[in-house]
Amino acid sequence: MIKKLIHIFIIFIIVVSTFFFSTAYSFNIDSIDSTIITNEDIDSLVYEASTSPSQDLNLNSRSCIVLDRTSKKILYEKNSSNKVKMASTTKIMTAIVVLENSTDLSQTVTISREAASTGGSRLGLETNDKITISNLLYGLLLCSGNDAAIALSEAIAGDVSSFVGLMNNKAESLGLSNTHFESPHGLDSDNHYTTAYELSLLTDYALNNSTFLKIVGTTNYTVNINGYSKSLKNTNELLGVLNGVYGVKTGFTNGANRCLVTACKRNDMDVICVVLRCRY
């Protein structure tokens, strides 16, 4: 039974990689409806995989891990201690630093020119826009807004550099010795890195925050910018599709490749799956 449960979550990491990144692998999923992946679908994949040792799995991800949240045991890993870029999965730490240092999430902030000019994925903020910290957090975690990341940094610490200092202090306090931040958004930088293992530990910690848990599990949300509403859709396409998934964060840069942190709970098993440097 234990072996089968472990196989379930090994297959889970493959399904996550394949479903989200269109990765090809040796198991037959052609008959599965990609709109809803059920327990039966996973079990059928487990049956097909049961004759192959987990170490023989050919995963597209160059670094990954499946961590059991209850026991903190590693169910599967591949190069999980390698230091790699993590793109917008950085925003897991950004959100936690904001949540632990903000006294009022309803506070309205004014968007700076620096925040408004930040490139990459965006919430769509413009200079002098007014928006609450709470709405910025939804923009950060749902649509992965780099502009929201800079705006939150300035609102909490006064400037980006000071906020990044808070991020690294938090990493140190959590014992993440192979993690270092240079920005709140995760755009490529040589000294901005983590490991799959440490990112899983950070995610486990973050999910204990009820506000973080609520936001990353939200599929659609409407924010208010300057009194006007804007609808957001979570970039995590596994929410509402793969049974039991309740977060967490996507990411992509040319240097980091495709990244995904997923939390999934079924019955008594609660796991965090981290996929980094997925090429397709």
BAVO-249619 format. One line per 10 residues: their letters; for each residue x, y, z of C-alpha. Coordinates in pm, whole numbers, plus 50000, padded with zeros to 5 digits. Layout:
<rs>
A	X:Y:Z ~ ...
</rs>
This chain:
<rs>
MIKKLIHIFI	50000:50000:50000 ~ 50281:50243:50091 ~ 50457:50160:49765 ~ 50141:50234:49571 ~ 50092:50567:49750 ~ 50447:50668:49667 ~ 50391:50570:49305 ~ 50076:50783:49299 ~ 50272:51093:49383 ~ 50562:51006:49158
IFIIVVSTFF	50307:50986:48880 ~ 50157:51309:49013 ~ 50480:51495:48944 ~ 50487:51352:48593 ~ 50127:51452:48530 ~ 50200:51802:48657 ~ 50504:51836:48432 ~ 50323:51690:48134 ~ 49991:51868:48177 ~ 50140:52209:48237
FSTAYSFNID	50440:52202:48006 ~ 50317:51963:47732 ~ 50600:51725:47818 ~ 50606:51386:47648 ~ 50668:51077:47855 ~ 50637:50705:47817 ~ 50298:50650:47981 ~ 49983:50652:47774 ~ 49759:50947:47860 ~ 49596:50988:47521
SIDSTIITNE	49268:50856:47655 ~ 49253:51104:47944 ~ 49024:51405:47919 ~ 49259:51696:47995 ~ 48970:51905:48123 ~ 48928:51697:48438 ~ 49195:51455:48560 ~ 49038:51222:48812 ~ 49156:50982:49079 ~ 49085:50697:48835
DIDSLVYEAS	49311:50858:48575 ~ 49596:50880:48824 ~ 49537:50522:48940 ~ 49553:50397:48580 ~ 49887:50567:48536 ~ 50006:50413:48863 ~ 49914:50069:48730 ~ 50115:50128:48412 ~ 50413:50259:48610 ~ 50413:49989:48875
TSPSQDLNLN	50656:49770:48682 ~ 50915:50049:48640 ~ 51140:50169:48923 ~ 51091:50537:49005 ~ 51458:50610:48936 ~ 51400:50513:48572 ~ 51142:50784:48516 ~ 51247:51015:48235 ~ 51133:51357:48354 ~ 51177:51668:48145
SRSCIVLDRT	51240:51876:48457 ~ 51609:51904:48544 ~ 51535:51958:48913 ~ 51226:51846:49105 ~ 51094:51710:49431 ~ 50777:51570:49588 ~ 50762:51646:49961 ~ 50511:51499:50205 ~ 50390:51792:50414 ~ 50295:51579:50715
SKKILYEKNS	50614:51379:50763 ~ 50844:51618:50569 ~ 50977:51309:50393 ~ 51092:51325:50032 ~ 50878:51092:49819 ~ 51070:51161:49501 ~ 51353:51388:49395 ~ 51581:51464:49106 ~ 51876:51700:49156 ~ 51674:51864:49434
SNKVKMASTT	51983:52014:49602 ~ 52113:52185:49287 ~ 52113:52565:49295 ~ 51896:52693:49010 ~ 51706:53004:48907 ~ 51340:52995:49011 ~ 51170:53273:48810 ~ 50835:53387:48953 ~ 50817:53113:49215 ~ 51024:53383:49392
KIMTAIVVLE	50690:53551:49464 ~ 50611:53290:49727 ~ 50875:53454:49945 ~ 50767:53803:49832 ~ 50412:53736:49949 ~ 50518:53594:50286 ~ 50745:53890:50359 ~ 50458:54125:50275 ~ 50207:53933:50486 ~ 50440:53918:50786
NSTDLSQTVT	50541:54284:50767 ~ 50216:54458:50675 ~ 49993:54589:50951 ~ 49701:54671:50720 ~ 49633:54487:50395 ~ 49357:54736:50313 ~ 49612:55019:50297 ~ 49608:55204:49965 ~ 49942:55266:49796 ~ 50038:55489:49505
ISREAASTGG	50229:55323:49224 ~ 50575:55461:49150 ~ 50732:55508:48808 ~ 50973:55222:48883 ~ 50692:54979:48959 ~ 50489:55089:48658 ~ 50785:55044:48421 ~ 50873:54690:48534 ~ 50869:54448:48243 ~ 50772:54084:48205
SRLGLETNDK	50440:53952:48334 ~ 50233:54241:48470 ~ 49921:54333:48660 ~ 49905:54639:48433 ~ 49983:54919:48678 ~ 50058:55275:48569 ~ 50237:55557:48748 ~ 50022:55714:49023 ~ 49766:55435:49016 ~ 49609:55366:49355
ITISNLLYGL	49552:55012:49476 ~ 49542:54829:49808 ~ 49813:54597:49935 ~ 49558:54316:49936 ~ 49477:54368:49568 ~ 49849:54387:49488 ~ 49895:54046:49651 ~ 49630:53898:49422 ~ 49804:54062:49127 ~ 50133:53918:49249
LLCSGNDAAI	50018:53559:49296 ~ 49743:53515:49036 ~ 49873:53692:48726 ~ 50234:53699:48850 ~ 50265:54076:48822 ~ 50625:54196:48834 ~ 50492:54550:48867 ~ 50293:54438:49172 ~ 50609:54285:49321 ~ 50797:54616:49299
ALSEAIAGDV	50498:54812:49432 ~ 50466:54579:49731 ~ 50838:54604:49801 ~ 50822:54981:49810 ~ 50508:54983:50023 ~ 50653:54748:50285 ~ 51021:54845:50302 ~ 51042:55183:50131 ~ 51259:55056:49846 ~ 51334:54734:49662
SSFVGLMNNK	51682:54685:49804 ~ 51557:54698:50164 ~ 51276:54457:50081 ~ 51518:54209:49923 ~ 51713:54230:50247 ~ 51398:54120:50431 ~ 51358:53831:50188 ~ 51712:53708:50249 ~ 51674:53752:50626 ~ 51360:53537:50612
AESLGLSNTH	51539:53273:50409 ~ 51816:53264:50668 ~ 51569:53237:50955 ~ 51406:52938:50781 ~ 51744:52769:50738 ~ 51742:52804:50358 ~ 52119:52821:50320 ~ 52117:52751:49946 ~ 51864:53022:49863 ~ 51942:53384:49777
FESPHGLDSD	51724:53664:49641 ~ 51815:53970:49437 ~ 51463:54083:49345 ~ 51101:54040:49454 ~ 50989:53921:49109 ~ 51248:53663:49004 ~ 51364:53796:48669 ~ 51696:53634:48575 ~ 51994:53732:48787 ~ 52314:53538:48851
NHYTTAYELS	52286:53550:49229 ~ 51914:53481:49245 ~ 51867:53110:49311 ~ 51721:52834:49525 ~ 51695:52454:49522 ~ 51387:52242:49463 ~ 51417:52110:49818 ~ 51444:52451:49982 ~ 51162:52590:49767 ~ 50943:52304:49888
LLTDYALNNS	51028:52392:50249 ~ 50950:52760:50187 ~ 50620:52666:50026 ~ 50530:52440:50318 ~ 50593:52732:50553 ~ 50397:52978:50337 ~ 50092:52753:50318 ~ 50054:52778:50695 ~ 49957:53144:50642 ~ 49580:53150:50592
TFLKIVGTTN	49582:53457:50367 ~ 49852:53313:50142 ~ 49664:52983:50130 ~ 49344:53158:50028 ~ 49505:53366:49753 ~ 49704:53088:49583 ~ 49392:52869:49580 ~ 49185:53136:49403 ~ 49114:53075:49036 ~ 48957:53411:48946
YTVNINGYSK	48951:53741:49132 ~ 48852:54102:49065 ~ 49084:54377:49187 ~ 49017:54748:49207 ~ 49263:54998:49053 ~ 49172:55367:49076 ~ 48812:55272:49142 ~ 48790:55055:48832 ~ 48758:54676:48844 ~ 48992:54438:48668
SLKNTNELLG	48940:54061:48644 ~ 49236:53832:48707 ~ 49281:53465:48622 ~ 49531:53245:48803 ~ 49819:53134:48581 ~ 49815:52798:48763 ~ 49598:52600:48522 ~ 49595:52293:48747 ~ 49354:52463:48989 ~ 49011:52312:48941
VLNGVYGVKT	49148:52058:48691 ~ 49365:51814:48883 ~ 49175:51676:49180 ~ 49311:51798:49514 ~ 49534:52080:49385 ~ 49509:52393:49604 ~ 49802:52609:49481 ~ 50069:52738:49443 ~ 50278:52932:49184 ~ 50400:52925:48825
GFTNGANRCL	50715:53077:48681 ~ 50908:53124:48358 ~ 51219:53306:48240 ~ 51467:53213:47970 ~ 51726:53136:48235 ~ 51502:52943:48471 ~ 51293:52774:48201 ~ 50946:52662:48313 ~ 50885:52629:48685 ~ 50586:52515:48886
VTACKRNDMD	50519:52472:49256 ~ 50204:52270:49326 ~ 50028:52164:49646 ~ 49790:51871:49632 ~ 49591:51693:49904 ~ 49408:51363:49867 ~ 49267:51180:50166 ~ 49543:51173:50429 ~ 49828:51266:50195 ~ 49929:51627:50145
VICVVLRCRY	50223:51691:49914 ~ 50419:51975:49763 ~ 50555:51921:49413 ~ 50833:52148:49282 ~ 50933:52134:48915 ~ 51223:52361:48809 ~ 51407:52407:48481 ~ 51153:52225:48268 ~ 51261:52281:47911 ~ 50931:52253:47722
</rs>
